[in-house]
Amino acid sequence: MCPAKAEKIDVYSAIPAYAQLAGILREQIENGRIRSGNPIPSETTLQQEYGVSRGTVRRAIEVIRDHGLVVTVQGRGTFVRPE
């Protein structure tokens, strides 16, 4: 599971940055900040907002995709899976 509950990445945490970001995105989806059927922020936006690398963002998205929270459509983006 994704352990992070904060809205920013703690660079001093033992929890990897990708897991923290996955936790943030999961929380935003579960709380309705990112609604069902809507896209999550782009990789570039997430990189800039959380100060992480592209690889970190991609791994975080992979984690939430593996948990069935989002679906990625090539050329369009990653969307919250409809309920």
C-alpha positions as CSV (number, residue, x, y, z in Angstrom):
1,M,0.0,0.0,0.0
2,C,0.9,3.6,-0.2
3,P,1.9,4.9,3.2
4,A,2.2,8.7,2.7
5,K,-0.5,11.0,3.9
6,A,1.2,14.4,3.6
7,E,0.8,16.8,0.7
8,K,4.5,17.1,0.1
9,I,7.5,14.8,-0.3
10,D,9.7,14.3,2.9
11,V,13.2,13.9,1.5
12,Y,14.4,12.7,4.9
13,S,11.8,9.9,5.2
14,A,12.7,6.2,5.0
15,I,9.7,5.9,2.7
16,P,10.8,6.2,-1.0
17,A,9.7,9.4,-2.8
18,Y,7.6,7.4,-5.3
19,A,5.7,5.7,-2.5
20,Q,5.0,9.0,-0.8
21,L,3.8,10.5,-4.1
22,A,1.6,7.4,-4.8
23,G,0.1,7.9,-1.3
24,I,-0.6,11.6,-2.0
25,L,-2.3,10.8,-5.3
26,R,-4.3,7.9,-3.7
27,E,-5.5,10.3,-0.9
28,Q,-6.5,12.9,-3.5
29,I,-8.5,10.3,-5.4
30,E,-10.1,8.8,-2.3
31,N,-11.0,12.3,-1.0
32,G,-12.5,13.3,-4.3
33,R,-10.0,16.0,-5.1
34,I,-9.4,14.2,-8.3
35,R,-12.8,12.9,-9.4
36,S,-13.7,9.6,-11.1
37,G,-13.1,9.8,-14.9
38,N,-10.9,12.9,-14.6
39,P,-7.2,13.0,-15.5
40,I,-4.6,13.1,-12.8
41,P,-2.0,16.0,-13.2
42,S,0.5,15.5,-16.0
43,E,4.0,14.0,-15.3
44,T,5.5,17.5,-15.8
45,T,3.1,19.1,-13.4
46,L,3.7,16.4,-10.7
47,Q,7.5,16.8,-11.2
48,Q,7.3,20.6,-10.7
49,E,4.8,20.5,-7.9
50,Y,6.5,17.9,-5.8
51,G,10.2,18.5,-6.8
52,V,10.8,14.9,-8.0
53,S,12.2,13.3,-11.1
54,R,10.3,11.9,-14.0
55,G,11.1,8.4,-13.0
56,T,9.7,9.0,-9.5
57,V,6.4,10.2,-11.0
58,R,6.2,7.3,-13.4
59,R,6.8,4.8,-10.6
60,A,4.2,6.4,-8.4
61,I,1.6,6.3,-11.3
62,E,2.5,2.6,-11.8
63,V,1.8,1.9,-8.1
64,I,-1.6,3.5,-8.2
65,R,-2.4,1.9,-11.6
66,D,-1.4,-1.5,-10.1
67,H,-3.9,-0.8,-7.2
68,G,-6.6,-0.2,-9.8
69,L,-7.1,3.5,-9.0
70,V,-6.2,4.8,-12.5
71,V,-6.0,3.8,-16.1
72,T,-3.5,5.2,-18.6
73,V,-4.6,5.8,-22.2
74,Q,-1.7,6.2,-24.5
75,G,-1.5,9.7,-26.0
76,R,-4.3,11.0,-23.7
77,G,-3.1,10.7,-20.1
78,T,-3.9,8.9,-16.9
79,F,-7.4,9.0,-15.6
80,V,-9.1,8.0,-12.4
81,R,-10.9,4.7,-13.0
82,P,-14.7,5.2,-13.0
83,E,-16.4,3.8,-9.9
